[in-house]
């Protein structure tokens, strides 16, 4: 489920021409879940 959210967030950020969409998606999802970015998987 987390992976699906990351994929969707990355796609939206890429469409908005964000420089590092996957990294930014990871930071956003980690913040929302209250977890460390490296512990999302």
PDB file of N, CA, C and O in Angstrom:
ATOM      1  N   UNK A   1       0.830  -1.196   0.000  1.00  0.00           N
ATOM      2  CA  UNK A   1       0.000   0.000   0.000  1.00  0.00           C
ATOM      3  C   UNK A   1       0.872   1.257   0.000  1.00  0.00           C
ATOM      4  O   UNK A   1       0.602   2.204  -0.738  1.00  0.00           O
ATOM      5  N   UNK A   2       1.914   1.262   0.826  1.00  0.00           N
ATOM      6  CA  UNK A   2       2.805   2.426   0.865  1.00  0.00           C
ATOM      7  C   UNK A   2       3.467   2.617  -0.491  1.00  0.00           C
ATOM      8  O   UNK A   2       3.618   3.745  -0.962  1.00  0.00           O
ATOM      9  N   UNK A   3       3.857   1.524  -1.111  1.00  0.00           N
ATOM     10  CA  UNK A   3       4.501   1.609  -2.436  1.00  0.00           C
ATOM     11  C   UNK A   3       3.551   2.232  -3.457  1.00  0.00           C
ATOM     12  O   UNK A   3       3.973   3.039  -4.285  1.00  0.00           O
ATOM     13  N   UNK A   4       2.279   1.866  -3.402  1.00  0.00           N
ATOM     14  CA  UNK A   4       1.293   2.435  -4.325  1.00  0.00           C
ATOM     15  C   UNK A   4       1.162   3.942  -4.131  1.00  0.00           C
ATOM     16  O   UNK A   4       1.060   4.694  -5.100  1.00  0.00           O
ATOM     17  N   UNK A   5       1.165   4.372  -2.886  1.00  0.00           N
ATOM     18  CA  UNK A   5       1.076   5.802  -2.588  1.00  0.00           C
ATOM     19  C   UNK A   5       2.324   6.522  -3.095  1.00  0.00           C
ATOM     20  O   UNK A   5       2.233   7.610  -3.664  1.00  0.00           O
ATOM     21  N   UNK A   6       3.484   5.912  -2.887  1.00  0.00           N
ATOM     22  CA  UNK A   6       4.730   6.518  -3.374  1.00  0.00           C
ATOM     23  C   UNK A   6       4.733   6.656  -4.890  1.00  0.00           C
ATOM     24  O   UNK A   6       5.145   7.687  -5.421  1.00  0.00           O
ATOM     25  N   UNK A   7       4.278   5.625  -5.584  1.00  0.00           N
ATOM     26  CA  UNK A   7       4.237   5.663  -7.052  1.00  0.00           C
ATOM     27  C   UNK A   7       3.307   6.781  -7.525  1.00  0.00           C
ATOM     28  O   UNK A   7       3.645   7.533  -8.439  1.00  0.00           O
ATOM     29  N   UNK A   8       2.136   6.884  -6.898  1.00  0.00           N
ATOM     30  CA  UNK A   8       1.179   7.921  -7.284  1.00  0.00           C
ATOM     31  C   UNK A   8       1.723   9.317  -6.983  1.00  0.00           C
ATOM     32  O   UNK A   8       1.595  10.229  -7.799  1.00  0.00           O
ATOM     33  N   UNK A   9       2.330   9.476  -5.810  1.00  0.00           N
ATOM     34  CA  UNK A   9       2.885  10.776  -5.436  1.00  0.00           C
ATOM     35  C   UNK A   9       4.039  11.158  -6.356  1.00  0.00           C
ATOM     36  O   UNK A   9       4.157  12.312  -6.766  1.00  0.00           O
ATOM     37  N   UNK A  10       4.885  10.190  -6.677  1.00  0.00           N
ATOM     38  CA  UNK A  10       6.004  10.454  -7.589  1.00  0.00           C
ATOM     39  C   UNK A  10       5.487  10.910  -8.952  1.00  0.00           C
ATOM     40  O   UNK A  10       6.031  11.844  -9.542  1.00  0.00           O
ATOM     41  N   UNK A  11       4.451  10.262  -9.447  1.00  0.00           N
ATOM     42  CA  UNK A  11       3.891  10.632 -10.751  1.00  0.00           C
ATOM     43  C   UNK A  11       3.348  12.056 -10.736  1.00  0.00           C
ATOM     44  O   UNK A  11       3.566  12.815 -11.680  1.00  0.00           O
ATOM     45  N   UNK A  12       2.644  12.419  -9.668  1.00  0.00           N
ATOM     46  CA  UNK A  12       2.093  13.776  -9.573  1.00  0.00           C
ATOM     47  C   UNK A  12       3.210  14.819  -9.488  1.00  0.00           C
ATOM     48  O   UNK A  12       3.132  15.878 -10.110  1.00  0.00           O
ATOM     49  N   UNK A  13       4.242  14.508  -8.715  1.00  0.00           N
ATOM     50  CA  UNK A  13       5.352  15.451  -8.586  1.00  0.00           C
ATOM     51  C   UNK A  13       6.135  15.562  -9.892  1.00  0.00           C
ATOM     52  O   UNK A  13       6.573  16.652 -10.260  1.00  0.00           O
ATOM     53  N   UNK A  14       6.313  14.454 -10.587  1.00  0.00           N
ATOM     54  CA  UNK A  14       7.008  14.484 -11.878  1.00  0.00           C
ATOM     55  C   UNK A  14       6.219  15.312 -12.885  1.00  0.00           C
ATOM     56  O   UNK A  14       6.795  16.081 -13.654  1.00  0.00           O
ATOM     57  N   UNK A  15       4.905  15.153 -12.876  1.00  0.00           N
ATOM     58  CA  UNK A  15       4.049  15.922 -13.789  1.00  0.00           C
ATOM     59  C   UNK A  15       4.160  17.421 -13.503  1.00  0.00           C
ATOM     60  O   UNK A  15       4.016  18.249 -14.403  1.00  0.00           O
ATOM     61  N   UNK A  16       4.417  17.751 -12.243  1.00  0.00           N
ATOM     62  CA  UNK A  16       4.571  19.154 -11.849  1.00  0.00           C
ATOM     63  C   UNK A  16       6.010  19.641 -12.033  1.00  0.00           C
ATOM     64  O   UNK A  16       6.355  20.741 -11.601  1.00  0.00           O
ATOM     65  N   UNK A  17       6.847  18.823 -12.674  1.00  0.00           N
ATOM     66  CA  UNK A  17       8.242  19.159 -12.986  1.00  0.00           C
ATOM     67  C   UNK A  17       9.102  19.363 -11.743  1.00  0.00           C
ATOM     68  O   UNK A  17      10.017  20.187 -11.738  1.00  0.00           O
ATOM     69  N   UNK A  18       8.799  18.603 -10.687  1.00  0.00           N
ATOM     70  CA  UNK A  18       9.638  18.632  -9.487  1.00  0.00           C
ATOM     71  C   UNK A  18      10.960  17.951  -9.834  1.00  0.00           C
ATOM     72  O   UNK A  18      10.976  16.935 -10.529  1.00  0.00           O
ATOM     73  N   UNK A  19      12.057  18.507  -9.355  1.00  0.00           N
ATOM     74  CA  UNK A  19      13.387  18.031  -9.745  1.00  0.00           C
ATOM     75  C   UNK A  19      13.660  16.586  -9.321  1.00  0.00           C
ATOM     76  O   UNK A  19      14.217  15.816 -10.104  1.00  0.00           O
ATOM     77  N   UNK A  20      13.285  16.208  -8.116  1.00  0.00           N
ATOM     78  CA  UNK A  20      13.513  14.854  -7.599  1.00  0.00           C
ATOM     79  C   UNK A  20      12.194  14.270  -7.090  1.00  0.00           C
ATOM     80  O   UNK A  20      11.982  14.192  -5.880  1.00  0.00           O
ATOM     81  N   UNK A  21      11.318  13.866  -7.986  1.00  0.00           N
ATOM     82  CA  UNK A  21       9.973  13.473  -7.561  1.00  0.00           C
ATOM     83  C   UNK A  21       9.925  12.271  -6.621  1.00  0.00           C
ATOM     84  O   UNK A  21       9.121  12.262  -5.689  1.00  0.00           O
ATOM     85  N   UNK A  22      10.758  11.266  -6.838  1.00  0.00           N
ATOM     86  CA  UNK A  22      10.712  10.101  -5.952  1.00  0.00           C
ATOM     87  C   UNK A  22      11.192  10.465  -4.553  1.00  0.00           C
ATOM     88  O   UNK A  22      10.559  10.101  -3.562  1.00  0.00           O
ATOM     89  N   UNK A  23      12.291  11.169  -4.470  1.00  0.00           N
ATOM     90  CA  UNK A  23      12.822  11.560  -3.164  1.00  0.00           C
ATOM     91  C   UNK A  23      11.820  12.437  -2.414  1.00  0.00           C
ATOM     92  O   UNK A  23      11.573  12.229  -1.226  1.00  0.00           O
ATOM     93  N   UNK A  24      11.253  13.402  -3.103  1.00  0.00           N
ATOM     94  CA  UNK A  24      10.278  14.279  -2.460  1.00  0.00           C
ATOM     95  C   UNK A  24       9.034  13.504  -2.042  1.00  0.00           C
ATOM     96  O   UNK A  24       8.475  13.760  -0.976  1.00  0.00           O
ATOM     97  N   UNK A  25       8.598  12.566  -2.867  1.00  0.00           N
ATOM     98  CA  UNK A  25       7.447  11.733  -2.508  1.00  0.00           C
ATOM     99  C   UNK A  25       7.750  10.926  -1.253  1.00  0.00           C
ATOM    100  O   UNK A  25       6.896  10.791  -0.376  1.00  0.00           O
ATOM    101  N   UNK A  26       8.958  10.392  -1.166  1.00  0.00           N
ATOM    102  CA  UNK A  26       9.349   9.626   0.023  1.00  0.00           C
ATOM    103  C   UNK A  26       9.322  10.501   1.270  1.00  0.00           C
ATOM    104  O   UNK A  26       8.831  10.073   2.314  1.00  0.00           O
ATOM    105  N   UNK A  27       9.843  11.715   1.174  1.00  0.00           N
ATOM    106  CA  UNK A  27       9.844  12.620   2.326  1.00  0.00           C
ATOM    107  C   UNK A  27       8.422  12.975   2.749  1.00  0.00           C
ATOM    108  O   UNK A  27       8.122  13.004   3.942  1.00  0.00           O
ATOM    109  N   UNK A  28       7.554  13.241   1.794  1.00  0.00           N
ATOM    110  CA  UNK A  28       6.170  13.609   2.108  1.00  0.00           C
ATOM    111  C   UNK A  28       5.443  12.448   2.772  1.00  0.00           C
ATOM    112  O   UNK A  28       4.803  12.629   3.808  1.00  0.00           O
ATOM    113  N   UNK A  29       5.537  11.263   2.189  1.00  0.00           N
ATOM    114  CA  UNK A  29       4.849  10.091   2.737  1.00  0.00           C
ATOM    115  C   UNK A  29       5.403   9.752   4.122  1.00  0.00           C
ATOM    116  O   UNK A  29       4.637   9.430   5.030  1.00  0.00           O
ATOM    117  N   UNK A  30       6.704   9.820   4.289  1.00  0.00           N
ATOM    118  CA  UNK A  30       7.302   9.547   5.595  1.00  0.00           C
ATOM    119  C   UNK A  30       6.790  10.531   6.643  1.00  0.00           C
ATOM    120  O   UNK A  30       6.486  10.142   7.771  1.00  0.00           O
ATOM    121  N   UNK A  31       6.696  11.791   6.272  1.00  0.00           N
ATOM    122  CA  UNK A  31       6.197  12.807   7.199  1.00  0.00           C
ATOM    123  C   UNK A  31       4.749  12.520   7.594  1.00  0.00           C
ATOM    124  O   UNK A  31       4.401  12.572   8.774  1.00  0.00           O
ATOM    125  N   UNK A  32       3.919  12.222   6.616  1.00  0.00           N
ATOM    126  CA  UNK A  32       2.502  11.951   6.882  1.00  0.00           C
ATOM    127  C   UNK A  32       2.336  10.732   7.790  1.00  0.00           C
ATOM    128  O   UNK A  32       1.475  10.720   8.670  1.00  0.00           O
ATOM    129  N   UNK A  33       3.162   9.711   7.573  1.00  0.00           N
ATOM    130  CA  UNK A  33       3.068   8.484   8.368  1.00  0.00           C
ATOM    131  C   UNK A  33       3.823   8.570   9.693  1.00  0.00           C
ATOM    132  O   UNK A  33       3.689   7.688  10.542  1.00  0.00           O
ATOM    133  N   UNK A  34       4.612   9.625   9.872  1.00  0.00           N
ATOM    134  CA  UNK A  34       5.384   9.766  11.100  1.00  0.00           C
ATOM    135  C   UNK A  34       6.517   8.764  11.203  1.00  0.00           C
ATOM    136  O   UNK A  34       6.865   8.316  12.295  1.00  0.00           O
ATOM    137  N   UNK A  35       7.094   8.412  10.050  1.00  0.00           N
ATOM    138  CA  UNK A  35       8.185   7.436  10.013  1.00  0.00           C
ATOM    139  C   UNK A  35       9.424   8.063   9.393  1.00  0.00           C
ATOM    140  O   UNK A  35       9.362   9.125   8.773  1.00  0.00           O
ATOM    141  N   UNK A  36      10.555   7.379   9.575  1.00  0.00           N
ATOM    142  CA  UNK A  36      11.767   7.794   8.883  1.00  0.00           C
ATOM    143  C   UNK A  36      11.653   7.363   7.425  1.00  0.00           C
ATOM    144  O   UNK A  36      11.094   6.309   7.123  1.00  0.00           O
ATOM    145  N   UNK A  37      12.181   8.176   6.534  1.00  0.00           N
ATOM    146  CA  UNK A  37      12.081   7.892   5.099  1.00  0.00           C
ATOM    147  C   UNK A  37      12.654   6.525   4.747  1.00  0.00           C
ATOM    148  O   UNK A  37      12.079   5.803   3.932  1.00  0.00           O
ATOM    149  N   UNK A  38      13.770   6.167   5.350  1.00  0.00           N
ATOM    150  CA  UNK A  38      14.422   4.900   5.018  1.00  0.00           C
ATOM    151  C   UNK A  38      13.679   3.684   5.569  1.00  0.00           C
ATOM    152  O   UNK A  38      14.010   2.551   5.221  1.00  0.00           O
ATOM    153  N   UNK A  39      12.688   3.905   6.418  1.00  0.00           N
ATOM    154  CA  UNK A  39      11.932   2.792   7.000  1.00  0.00           C
ATOM    155  C   UNK A  39      10.542   2.653   6.386  1.00  0.00           C
ATOM    156  O   UNK A  39       9.666   2.017   6.973  1.00  0.00           O
ATOM    157  N   UNK A  40      10.335   3.237   5.224  1.00  0.00           N
ATOM    158  CA  UNK A  40       9.028   3.150   4.573  1.00  0.00           C
ATOM    159  C   UNK A  40       8.759   1.764   4.011  1.00  0.00           C
ATOM    160  O   UNK A  40       7.619   1.301   4.042  1.00  0.00           O
ATOM    161  N   UNK A  41       9.773   1.099   3.502  1.00  0.00           N
ATOM    162  CA  UNK A  41       9.567  -0.194   2.848  1.00  0.00           C
ATOM    163  C   UNK A  41       9.395  -1.313   3.850  1.00  0.00           C
ATOM    164  O   UNK A  41       9.211  -2.467   3.463  1.00  0.00           O
TER     165      UNK A  41
END
